Amino acid sequence: MTARDLLQAQRPLAARWLKLTVGLGLLGGVLIITQAWLLALIIDAVAFADAGLAEVQPWLWPLLIVFALRAAAVWAAEQTGFRAAAEVKATLRERVFRHIQALGPAWLSGQRSGSLAEDLTRGIDGLTEYYARYLPAMTLTVLIPLAILLVVFPLDWLSGLVMLFTAPLIPLFMILIGQGVEAVNQRQWKQLARMGAHFLDVIQGLTTLKLFNASRREAEVIARISDDYRHSTMQVLRLAFLSSAVLEFFATLGIAIVAVFIGFRLYQLQLPLPDLLSPPDISFFAGFFVLLLAPEFYLPLRSLGTHYHGRMEAVSSAERLVTILDTPLPDQPDASGPRAGPAATPGASANDIGVGEVRFDDVHFSYEEGRPALAGVSFRIGAGERVALVGPSGAGKTTVANLLLGFAQPTAGRISVDDRTLSDLNIAAWRGRLAWVPQNPRLFAGTIADNIRLGAPDADMHAVREAARLAFADDFIEALPAAYDTEIGERGAGLSGGQIQRIALARAFLRDARLVILDEATASLDPASETAVQQAVDRLAAGRSMLVIAHRLNTVRDADRILVIDQGRIVEQGDHAQLCAQDGPYRRMVRLLEAAA
């Protein structure tokens, strides 16, 4: 799919509003002709029939009404045009956002958050001009000049011919110049996306930059990038002004030729034309009427040239959106149901999926060719069993979690839940039976209650309080000024790391998931917070299956079984005592950690 294909595919979403916009624009064109006719009639009567105010007053009131109607039509066309653009933007933003969600963390980890934010905000907003103005202008560029020609030709065919032959010059040169502008505009848009992504990354890492005294250096980098963007913007503007000057030149030239031909005949001068093409005489009324219509004839063409830059911006914005939308989703069944489709209700409910035994059978996975992350992993998690997964960084622990959460599919091998292949299950129903507590939980701007409800949006306040109590979070929440209605900032601004982790565990309690995946829930916490979180984890494990990805001994000692993974393979498994009795990787890891302590 190309950027132009994407833009064309969204047109049906705005079809109703676009038709209304074009209809209002055409009404405005009819009012322009009526306005010119009334003005020519009034001035002809005053100048040549010595008409006074009383004689022309019957024409003045209709003229005022035409003025008002034309202004109303222009305003209404603007409103409907922007409504058309709003319909497309809202739908497309939802579609891109859902696609990014479906791609999952495995894809997001390789993307720059600033670039994605730029695509979802300014990138989609860049389509406004295309749908609100450019598309209506394309139709009106044909309809309004055609309507004016139908009026002009019976009055003065020579002026009609001048308009007919000079009009194509405007879109011709618009296209010729626009081809060069489009390439520059696309390059400039990519530069803006890179600048926005870099700036957001710097803002997010400002604390780290301050700690390493690197903030001034980064400020100089941003200043240099901004200056480069300013130069490229000025280059685009120079080309835009050039194209506008060319369009104005040909429009002015056409109006001037019409004025000269009309003026020659009004003064009864001989035009330098062959006798065969000698035009008939023309009255002041007809000549003035045609002359008033001449600028309005070229106006839609000039407007199309102006809005053509909006089209180029839309194409540039759509290029990145196409890149996102063309990224294939992980090979998984439709979230609306099993492979049979939405009508196949069996398996559509989360309650139909039990979490008894989860098995990995000879599972292989590679993020890219030649770089295996897992190489024949086999293990099981029994019903109600707490299993710990330990190993060095890059051994494949996070990959196991991503596969279990359905964010990626095995390259080879089988993952099953109660002897049902995971890829055959309804992915939404499966995730409804899971709870995931990452190492760095993400809290959002809003109330604490809303953050706890993330996994169960319909939960009542009693359930929220009970989940917080089980997670040992109720004491500090009740001590806050507004308790559960306390507003917190993005990423949990205003809370400590231990408090954030306990709110994440409260989410898991509220969700009442049958399988819980913890990714080092006690990392980077002070001793008191670590103790509270560990107690909450012990509560959470009661009656549930649990996979604990850990590096610290106190989080794995009580596990029913410990899996040691290294270079994508399970190299040892057993409980803490069994593994310590063996002279293997786990025992060496324990000795190193005890020595470091």
C-alpha positions, 0 to 999 in steps of 0.5 A, a space after each residue: 500500500 502506498 501513501 496515495 492508496 491510504 489517502 484514497 482508501 479513507 475517502 468513503 469515511 468523509 464522503 457525506 461531508 465532502 459532498 456537502 462541502 462541494 454542494 456548498 462550494 457550487 452554491 457559492 459559485 452560483 451566488 458569485 455569478 448572481 452577484 456579478 450580474 446584479 453589480 453589472 446591472 446596477 452600475 450600467 443603470 447608474 452610468 448609462 441610464 442616469 438611474 438614481 437610488 430609487 431606481 436601483 434600490 430594488 436591486 440593492 436589497 437582493 445584492 445584500 442578500 447575495 452577499 450574506 448568502 455567499 458568506 454563509 455558504 463559505 462558512 458552512 463549506 469550511 465547517 463541513 470540510 473540517 468535519 470531513 477531515 475530522 471523521 477521517 482523522 479520528 478513524 485513522 488515528 484509532 486504526 493506527 493506534 490499534 495496529 500499534 497495540 496489536 504489534 505488541 511490545 516486541 515491535 515497540 521495543 525497536 521504535 522511538 516513542 517520540 517518532 510514534 507520538 509524532 505520527 499519531 498527533 501531528 502526522 495525522 493532523 497533517 491530513 486536515 488540509 487534504 480532506 478539508 480543502 484539497 479534495 473539495 477544491 479538485 471538484 470545484 475547480 471543474 464545476 465553478 469554471 464550467 458554470 462561468 463558461 456556460 454564462 460567458 460564452 453566450 455573451 462573448 465567445 472571445 472572452 470564453 475562448 481566452 478563459 478556456 485556453 489559459 486555464 489549463 496553464 495554471 494546473 500544468 505549471 502547478 504540477 510541474 513545480 509541485 513535483 519538485 516541491 513534493 520531494 523536498 516536502 517529504 524530506 522535510 517531514 522525515 527530518 521533523 519526525 526525527 527531530 521530534 523523536 530526538 527531542 522527546 527522548 531527551 526530555 524523557 532522559 533529562 534526569 539521566 543527562 543532568 546526573 552525567 552533566 550532559 544536558 548542555 551538550 544535548 541542548 547544543 545538539 537540539 539547537 543544531 538540529 532545529 537550525 537544520 530544520 529551519 533551513 529546510 523549511 525555508 527551502 520548502 517555502 521558497 518553492 511554495 512562493 515560486 509556485 504561487 507566483 507562477 499561478 498568480 502570473 497566469 491568472 493575472 495574464 488571463 484576466 488582462 487579456 480578457 480586459 484588453 479584448 473587452 476594452 478594445 471593443 467598448 472603445 470600438 477599436 479594431 482588434 488585431 485578429 483575422 476577419 474570420 475571428 472578428 468578434 461582435 460588438 459588446 455592450 458595457 453591461 455584458 463586458 463589465 459582467 464578463 470582466 467581473 466573472 474573469 477573476 472568479 473563473 481563475 480563483 478555483 484554479 488558484 485555490 487548487 494550487 494553494 491547497 496542492 501543498 496541503 496534498 503534498 504534506 498529506 502524502 508525506 504524513 501518510 508515508 510513515 502511517 503506511 510503514 506502520 500499517 504495513 508492518 505484519 501483525 504477529 501470527 495469531 487468531 483474530 481477537 474477536 474469536 477463534 479462527 472460525 470468525 466472530 460467529 464462532 462463539 465457542 472459545 469467545 469467553 475468557 471463562 471458557 479458557 482454564 489455566 491448568 497446565 501450561 507447556 513449552 515443547 521444544 520452542 524455538 524463536 528468533 527475532 531476526 534470521 541467524 539470531 535465535 533467542 530460544 533454542 528448543 525450550 521445554 518446560 511446564 507450569 502446573 496448575 497453582 504452581 510457582 515457577 521461577 525463571 532465572 538466568 543472565 541478561 539476554 538468555 531469553 527470559 523476556 522472550 518466554 514472557 512475550 510468547 506466553 503473553 501472545 505478543 509473538 509466536 514461536 518460530 518452531 515448537 508448541 506452546 499449549 494450555 491444557 493441551 490446546 495450542 496457544 495460537 488456536 485460542 482466542 488471544 483476547 480471552 487468553 489474555 483475560 486470564 493473565 496478569 502481567 506485572 513488569 519490572 517497571 509498571 506504567 502508571 498513567 495520569 489520573 486517579 489512583 483508583 483509575 490506575 488500579 482499574 486498568 485491568 478491570 475497568 468495570 470494577 466497583 470501589 469496594 473491589 478496588 479497595 480490597 485489591 489495594 488491601 491485598 497488595 499492601 497498598 491501602 495504608 499509603 493510599 488512605 494517607 494521601 490527601 484524596 485517598 483513591 481519588 488522588 491525581 498522579 502524574 504520568 509514569 506515577 509521578 509523585 509516588 515512590 517505586 515501591 508504591 508504584 509496584 504495589 499499585 501494579 500488584 493491586 491491578 493483578 489482584 483486581 483482575 483475579 487472573 489464573 496465571 500471573 507473570 512477574 518480571 522482577 517485581 522487587 528490583 530497585 526497591 528499598 528494603 522496606 518496600 521490597 518486603 511489602 512487595 514480596 509479601 503481596 507477591 506471596 499473597 498473589 501466588 496463593 491458588 494461582 499459577 505464577 511465572 516469576 522472572 527474577 535475578 534476586 535470591 529472595 524472589 526465587 527461594 520459595 518457588 516450587 520449581 526454578 528454571 535456569 535458562 542460558 543462551 535460549 536453553 533450559 540448562 537446569 531445573 529443580 527447587 532451590 535446595 536441589 539446585 544448590 546441591 548440584 555444581 551447576 550454573 544456579 549454584 555459581 549464581 547463588 555464590 556470586 550473589 552471596 559474595 556481592 551481598 
